[in-house]
């Protein structure tokens, strides 16, 4: 809204007698603070989807939206519950408005309509309507607003608000209208430009496919490979060029003991771009029973550089570690030069091991008359296929009988294909999930010489042309004119203006992102470019599209980022088929600049439940190192537009502020409120400083391929209505989808008009959240009110942990020297700050138990404030990283409340003094814990935040 639209006389609002600037504050809290830049997103902060079953109630969103059949059914129950208040004429008149408003939860633009795209702004109570639609709604059915507000799960809480809005057209539409005329309801459905490619992968003006990323692992030293065991555990194994292989669990944690440590044997160096080192690992396709792994690495033997392919057996004592004494060498080749080492191991669907070896190095394959690659009497520049099954008592491997050159004089029988230069990263297509088309195809990226990089489809007995050809063009013209060459051309080649070192990728066959099915995604190590190919099944041709990072608005989902480190080393897929790539900001085997990124399509996801996995349990020996993202999430990015002018440019030190914080709640009655519904999951996002490797000169080459569009500044105002909740309705006896019968009479009760509040009463209400009881406005004849019942709230008290419970928590901290209040004593910080009250350390006769919590409010309110927890004999704060309403509910229940109405981050309810310790960070709760100490969290006292990130909560 603009200031001009909000400049009104205070007497324009019947019953509310206070200055206009307070009215403006209330309206800012209840309406959208900004608009523009709409993108598909649901209220659970995830992309829309196509329901598995047809929708019956909100049919308009049956092909693409944010509701499955269960949510659709719940909306229909809510609709008919509301319509029970109406007679037939009211049903006919207002049913269509109520249905349309309720069904906007299913709209693919639900997050925009409810202003839920930005985590820093309050969420709307009802969806944003267009001006004309709001006018019609007010003229015909404005008295239904209170029913829609009560339907949100807090009967009576918005009585004063609805009473005022229903009698004032201007305020009514200020509350409901979305000022962006293109993206409000119902215009958002008719916007042709907006809906032209709805649900497809988003493209920019130049046809670049926009994706987002999720950081999965960091702090790695040139991660060269990532694989999975295909054993139901959904672990993945990450190899570093230095010679370590690490095990990661599905939750992102890493086991502190390496799966394999070959650092003493591996030949590499800290030089940037050194191609030697530990290059690949592959697990036996029947790893659960065969329990063997195969590795490819560089080694020095008597000062001679070699590549070695070895076999290791899994330890009998630890399923997450190989037996380092079990190494058995399968193959060892002398390397003429230190580059072009190849470095890929793959198991095909036929069960054989495929080995991809480079041409021996230097430039132009200068070895022999035709080079190593065209010479089948050497294994350099080849694709090998060997049988490693049943080899325990005999030779390390055998030759498959159908290898193409078995029995050919002068040729090694291991050769499966030849004429390759330096294939770097190959993959095998899983095939289409429904039809199986493409299953078993083998794709490779072959690094070029001077002009072209290529993607090849590997076939048995194929000659891929090097050194006669590079890409589609001739490299050695004499060899190129040889009619007997009979080479296989690449499916795609690109010139060096796009990149100079291809990194082969994968065809996406996962479940979570149906738009990407069949898309071959690869990249370039030198340019950092992400690219894709899509096959035209009718012609067999492959269409090229570049991949770029989505803009900030496109990637504004929890945990997503839209930038990455430039040097793309490898690609990978997990056990479920989701795609990743491994990159670094400093291409050195010793620099901890490597990060693993998951590729995410923000345009469409699979229906809820379709891709659910249940990893098999893994026995862990050693410690788990929890994962903490280092990249800044798009959802947390600071605004880059010009900030609101201040009176001084001096930086204020991060000390405790004395400014009074006012939290304005919607008007509510004084009668006890019923227990609110279970809150919906809130965003879990983390704000951490950039990694320290960025400060080194060697890592300044990081690039973002498409610069993100900055979002505008939106004030972080909070209300109890801003808590992200979803209504859980009880099962009703009313028949599903049956319209109500007309009432025999239309007589209704006329209610008294409420008296106006005085200025003093209004200020008290705004600053304390306590409103005097008020009556509602008269209702039309077709509306029949229903009585509601309320349960009294329990008084807020402190909960304590028994000594037995403390022992179960496994706490490091001791309580022998703990002092504090008795566990049943109500502990409120007095009004007027901390004068005369040492809130850091409680000094009283009783003992405060470890894990007790309190809310510190500058206004002395018992139901809201900064969360502090009692540990090590003193009170400390909790960081807001990953803190959700589930964690807030744990706190509120400790204090005697039913649930958390809102979790307020970034010290919105007050910032602690520097002398107060920060005790907990990265708190993730399920909601059923009795203390924050039982939740998943970082170690007590270990954090990476400041008091500017103190978390607060409003209980109810």
Order of alpha helices (4+ residues) and beta strands (2+ residues): alpha-alpha-alpha-alpha-alpha-alpha-alpha-alpha-alpha-alpha-alpha-beta-beta-beta-beta-beta-beta-beta-alpha-beta-beta-beta-beta-beta-beta-beta-beta-beta-beta-beta-beta-alpha-beta-beta-beta-beta-beta-beta-beta-beta-beta-beta-alpha-alpha-beta-beta-beta-alpha-beta-beta-beta
